[in-house]
Amino acid sequence: MEIIGGILILLGIILLIVGDIWFLIAAFRESIWWGLACLLLPIVQLFFLIVHWDEAKKPFGLQLAALAVFLTGFFIGALTTHH
């Protein structure tokens, strides 16, 4: 089970990176200023998400799914090592 947990953690990290890059691409497509602000000031990503929901909802959804996969792997790993 530890291997499955590790695989899920790795998959979650990969999906999170892909979602973050996709989110930044959406911000840069809106304008270079949105892109730079989202890249340099992570709190701006929240504002971009709210203001440009239609452009940001899919990458944000992928990031949420990635977090769920990561946490599932983490908890599977934690449960199998401490029984």
Secondary structure by P-SEA (a helix, b strand, c coil): caaaaaaaaaaaaaaaaaaaaaaaaaaaaacaaaaaaaaccccaaaaaaaacccccaaaaaaaaaaaaaaaaaaaaaaaaacc
